[in-house]
Each structure stands twice: as C-alpha cells, then as structure tokens.
Amino acid sequence: MPVDQAKRELDLLSRLEMVEIDAPMVLRAVGIEQRWQLSYWDSLIIAAAERAGCATVYSEDFSDGRRYGVVVARNPFL
C-alpha cells in the first residue's frame, strides 16, 4: 500500500471511538470469561462492546446468534 494511502486509512481509523482498557473492564472480562466459558481475550471484546453500547459484535470466533448479556454475536461469513 502506498504511504499516502496508508496515512489516509490511519486518519480514518483514528476518528473511531476508542474504548480504554482499565481495571473495571478487566474485572468485567474475567466475570464474562467465567460465566460463558470464553477465552479472556474474547471476554474483553464483549466487555468493550458493552461499554461502547454496541448491541452486536461481528466475528467468526463466536457462535452466531449467541447472546452474551446485552451483546449478540454474529458471524459475518454465514
């Protein structure tokens, strides 16, 4: 990818809302991990989605249609 295009893409990405990982989020992720038997990293994704107010997480790593509290997982490849 040419450098100018990469800079444009990075500029666009930098405008997205960021969700910081802090101690309360880590604790929430551990709770999610225990409740739904997910990996810690998948649990952190769910915790971040909750905090950001996302109703849906798109990933092939979760069971399609599975609800994790207020977050529903969708596999975009099905």
Summary of the structure (lengths in Angstrom):
residues: 78
radius of gyration: 14.9
end to end distance: 29.3
largest distance: 45.3
contacts: 177
relative contact order: 0.13
helix: 50%
strand: 12%
